[in-house]
Amino acid sequence: MSAEAEAEAASPPPKPKKVRITAFDAIRFFLIAYIVCGHFITFAGPSPFAFKAISQINVVVGAFFALSGYVAAYTTTENAERAASPKLLGTPAPKWILQRVFGYFPLHLLVLLLFSPVFLYADVNFNGWPTALWHGFLSAGMLQAWFPMHAEVWNAPTWFLSALTFATAMLPFALPILAKQSKAELRRTGLFIFLVGLLPKLGYCYDHQAWGMLEGAMAPKALPNLAMFNMQRFNPFFALVEVLLGAVACRLVMLDGADGEEKAQQGDSAQDLRILVAPRCTCKFVQSWLVSRLQHMLRSSPGFVSVSMHETYNRWAPQLVPKLEDGAWQSAPKAPQLGRSWNDASRSLEAVALAAAADTTARIRAASTCSTRTPSGTGRRSVSAIDDSSPDKTVHYGAPWVAAVPLTPLWHAVPLLPQGPRADQVSPLRDRELQQARDLRAEREEADTLRRHKEELQFELADLRKRLSQAAGLLQHARKQTGEMSLSHVLQEEQQKSHVLAQESQQVRHQMEQLKVKFSSDVQRLEDACKQLEKDKAQLKKALRQREQGESSLRTQIQEEQQTRHDMVRERESLKHELRKMQQLQEKAGDSVTPLSSMQSSSSSSGSAMIEVDLTGELADYAYT
């Protein structure tokens, strides 16, 4: 009893069972409700705040990937230990992956089979059978997420399963590495993974000037590059990034209280998840709020109208001044405006200011309430205004600043703006000022030209000085060498070298003769050995041919013996068969003799003799057969 008690005391206590995180159910519910509202937001009433607040469904889908990574790390790594669970390490990677993929693949396949007639009917009518079959293969194999423009073919939401399958396939190789890392290493890993997922999205926004996409959902036609946008949204690699972020957050929580790790404060378990999962949500919501504040500031700024008028004049005046000088402004076409008509007769400064203010106010209001935003930036003309008289047209605007700036030229103000003096109105003072300005400009250009020439000459002079110094060094070195060697000294050295070369050549000749004498006998022996080898080779070939003939004859004999043995076996079988027949005849004859003996005692002698004769004849017939 004491030994058993000591063994129980020495054995480590059993590890507590991991509890189920029920809070994830509520998180999933709210996330799904958010996604549903985001899909149906277009049916709601016009509300810019609601549109920007509920249209971030792509970010919320990323939260599901993070939750999947969190749960995977929670179930496959040890709590308060820097180690993976034995179940993860002891299970082969293909088996581990298939166990998790087949948790949802059968249901996905069942739904696809149930609705495949609907999908096929629509796809065949629009794209034909080859494309429809290809789309069906992508959907059935959960491969559609790898094709940006076809990620939502057939059952559209299953792109999530396609991306999740790839992330699940990578987890058996990533989780053991994350399980061995400390909290400091996990924080660095999480930061690196976060940057890997963030930088491509920032690069897309920067290259396409699509910062407007951060404000919320956009119509597909408004995107500058739909394929690149879909790659950022559906690509399984970015799903893997978000899954790994969730796994890192889980490990940060599970290492609380581990040996060598700092004690986490109250609430750190949720804070780590928020730090790694929520940056995208936070950045986009803050950006939307800042955009709305900027719109409000621009809308309430009294000086914005004058700035807009000034920018518009600077843009359109160079094109209009020549026409106005010729009197073509009266027949100039009207510029498109947001339902604002203007009168040609009202050309006063007050009318111009009122028209510009009304036009700018209409544009600001349209930019603030427009639900379709094009990802445009400063320097790109992305604002297109259509007359409100066309009910089938819509108004599209870009970023708030570009949408607020009135690109419609202020045709009213152009005739009132100061123009350049005509040829018949040029004053001598103005002519002198212009001449002085031209002279000053020419002097400045000449000074700049001289300065550039001076710099070029300085660079050439420095290069020339460097080359001269190198040439002087080479010349000094050559003089030093020539001073040390005279002509006689050179001739003497050459004679010594030639004498040494002659001696070496004589030695080489002598060695060659010795080698020739030495190797002549060796060459003769080698020739004799080669001849002997040729003879041996011929004998071996002859022996091989004889051996092959013997082997062929031996094979023939073996085949004959096998045939003879086969015939003997057949004869043996026939003899056995005849022997069995004779035994059967003997048994039959014995059975027939017994009743005959009993009949002889009761019958006459003549009758018995006849029976015996018949039986004898029957027996003879059987024996013959």
C-alpha positions, 0 to 999 in steps of 0.5 A: 500500500505504501508503494502504491501511495508513493507512486501515486504521489510521484505521478504528475497530476492530470491536466485539467480539461480545456473548457469550451469558450462559449463567448465565441458563440455570441461573437459569431452571432453578432458577426453573422448579423453584421454580415447579413445587414451589410448584404441587405444595406442597399434596401435600406433608406439613404443614410451615409452613417449607416452605410459606412458603419454596416458595409465593412463586411469584408473585414468581418469575414476576416474576423471569422478566419481569426476565430478559426485560427484561435480555436485551432491553436486552443485545441492543439497546443498545451495550456501554460506550456510552450509545447504542442499537444501530443495529438497534433504531434502524433497525428500525420499531417494528411490525416489531421487535415482531412479530419478537419476538412471533412467536417464541412466538405460533405455538407458543402457537397450536399448543398452543391448537389441539391442546387446544381440544377439551378446553377447549371441552368443559369451557367449554361445559358450564359456561358455554355457547357465547357465554362459551366463544367469548369465552374462546377469543378472549381466549386466541388473541389473548393478551388474557386478562391484561387481564381479572383474573377471566379471566386463566387461562382455557383454557391458564392459564400463557399469561397470562404471554405475554399480559402479556409481549406488552404489555411487548414492545410498549413496549420499542422506545419505552423502550429508546432512552431508557434507553440514553441515560441515565447510571448516576446517571440509571438508578439514579433511574429504577430507583428510580422504576419500583420504587416504581411497582410497589410502591406499588399492592401496599402500597395493596392490603394497607393498604386490605384489611388483607391483610398476611397475603398477604405470608406466602405462598399463600392460598386464593382464597376467603380473599382479601378482594377476588379481582379486585383481587388478580388485577389486582396479579398478572396486569395487563400494566402491572405486567409492564412495570414488572418488564421495565423493572427488568431493562432498567435493571439490564442498562444499569447493568452495560453502562455499566461502563468507559464514558467518564464513568462510575465503574469498577464493582467486582468482582461489581457486575454481579450486584449491580445485578440483585439490587438491582432484582429481588430486593426483593420476594423479600427482603421477603416471605421476611423477613416470613415469618421474622419472623412465625414468630419472633413466633409462637414468642415468643407461644407461649413467653410465660408472660404471654400467657395472662393477657393473653388472659384479660383481653382476653376478659373485657373483651370479653364481660363487659358482655354476660354480667354482667346475665345472671349477676346473673339466674342465667342463666349456668347455662343459657348455651350453650357457646362453640365451642372447638377440641375442648376440653370443659369441666365446668359443675361445675368453677368453681374458679380453678385449673380456669378457668386450666387451661382457658384455658391449654389453649384458648390453646395449642390456638389458637396451635398451630393458627395456626402449622400452618394452611396457609390464612391470611386477610388480616386485621388487628387490629380485624377479627374474622376468626378462626372456630373450628369444633368438631373433631367435624365432620370436613368442617369446617376451621379458618381463622385470620388474622394470627398475633396475631389467631389467637393471641388466644382469642376464645372467651369465658372462661365459666368465669371470669365467675362468679368475677370481681368484680361490681358491688355489688347494690342491697341491698349498697351502702354509704354510703362507696361511695355517697359515692365514687360521688357525688364521682366524679359531681361531679368528672366534672360539674365537669370537663365544666363546665370544658371547656364554659366553656373552649370558650365562652371560646375561642369568645368570644375568636375572636368578639372578635378578629373584631369588633376586626378589623371595627371597625378596617376600619370606622374606616379607611373612615370616616377615608377618607370624612372626608378626601374630604368635607373636601377637597370643598365643595358649591360646588366640587362644583357648579362642577365639575359645571357645567364638566363639563356645558359640556364635554359640550355642546361635545363634543355640538355637535362631534359633531353638526357632524361627523355633518352633514359625514359625512352630506353627504360620504357622500351622494354616496358612497352614490349612487355605491354605489347606481349601482355596485350597479345596474350590478353587477346588470345585469352579473350578468344579462348574465353569467347570460345568457352562461352559459346561452348557453354551456351551450346551446352546450356541449350542442350541441357535445356532441351534435355530438361524439357524432354525429361519434363515432358517424359515426367508429364507423360508418366504422370498421365499414365499413372493417373490412367492406371489409378483410374483403371484400378479404381474401376477394377475394385468397383467391379470386384465389389460388385461381383462379391455382392452378386455372389452372395445371393447366388449361393443362397439360391443354389440351395433351393433351386435345381442343379440345372437352373443353378448351372445356367445362372452360374454360366450367365454370371460368369459371362457377365463377369467376363464382360465387365472384366473385358470392358 
